Amino acid sequence: MTVAIIGTSGAVGQEFLRVLEERNFPVDELTLFGSSRSAGRAYDFRGQSHVVKELKHNDDFKDIDVAFVSAGGGTSVEYAETITKHGTVMIDNSSAFRMDADVPLVVPEVNPEDALNRPRGIIANPNCSTIQMVVALNVIEKLSHIRRVYVSTYQASSGAGATAMAELVRQHEDFHRGEDVVVEKFAYQLAYNLIPHIDVFTDNGYTKEEMKMYHETRKIMHSDIEVSATCVRVPVMRSHSEATWVETERPVGMEEVRKAFAEAEGIVLQDNPAEKEYPMPLFAAGSDPVYVGRIRKDLANPNGLTFWTVSDQIKKGAALNAVQIAEYLVRVGNLK
C-alpha cells in the first residue's frame, strides 16, 4: 500500500503518523507532503525518517493508493484533481466537500458502505463534533428512530489547532504572572473562560459549526433527524465533550440503552454515577473510543433520554476516523 499524508506538520497530520503506526496499517511506502514552509522537514515513521515534499500540481500522486488530506479547505479544493486524477483515493479532513452530493461523508461505525460510491475519488471526513455524536446516536437509532436531538458541545482548544493549544497555555502563564493576556486565536481569552462561539455566525443565529452538526448528521445517517446544537469552546487541551438530549419515536428503556451502548462498536460505556464513573476529557485524550455515560431519562419528554459523551477529537474526530475508512476499503478489497 502506498500512502500519502498532506498537511503532515499540523496537529492532525502528526496524529495520522501515530495512528497509522499504532494500527499497523499496511504502509509499504509513505510520502509526506506540505506547504513550501514545511517542505524539507523530516518526520519519523516506523524507525525511518521521511522528508516532507512540497505539494505541487504534478504527477507525484501517480502511484499513491490513498492520500490522507488535512491541510485546510482551500488546499483540498485546489489540489483535489491533482491528487485523484490517477486513481488515488483522497480522504479529506476539511469541510470543503462534506455536503457535496457526489462525495460520501463517512463514519465507519455508522455508514461504511457509503465509502464505496465515490465518483470523484474523494471521501469526506465529518466534523469532529459530528463524528462522536453520530457514533452514539447510531446505537439509539437501531432501537428506535430518532426524531430530534439537542446537543451542547464543550470543545477543547486543540479543535482550533496546535497554535490554539499553545495560546491557551500562554494565557494561563500570563494570567498567573499578572501580565496582560494575549488573545490571537480566539474571540476572547479562553483561559478561565467559556466562549459560546465556534466558527462564524450565520443568518439564523447559529454558527457554521452548529449547522455542520445539523446537516452532516442527516447525511451520514440518511435520516430526517432534526439537530439543534450550541457549540462552546472550553479551556481544555484535548478531547471534546457533548451533552445530548434525544427524542425517539417510542420510549426506550435505560437498561436497553445501556446494553446497546456496552455492545456497540467504537464505544466504551462509563456510566456508574454512584462510583463517580463518567467520561471526562482529561482521561480520554489519546484514546480511540467514544466514551458514553450519564445515561438517563429526559424528565421533560416521555420519549426522551439524555447522555454525555467524550472523545479525542484529533484522534477519533479526525485522523483515526479517516484511517478506519481506509481500513474498511482495504478489508472489502475496494482500495486499488
PyMOL commands that set and color helices and strands:
alter all, ss='L'
color gray80, all
select helices_A, chain A and resi 11-22+73-84+112-116+128-141+157-160+162-176+208-221+254-263+273-275+281-284+315-331
alter helices_A, ss='H'
color red, helices_A
select strands_A, chain A and resi 2-6+29-34+42-45+48-51+53-54+66-69+89-92+122-124+146-155+226-233+240-248+267-269+290-297+304-311
alter strands_A, ss='S'
color yellow, strands_A
deselect
rebuild
show_as cartoon
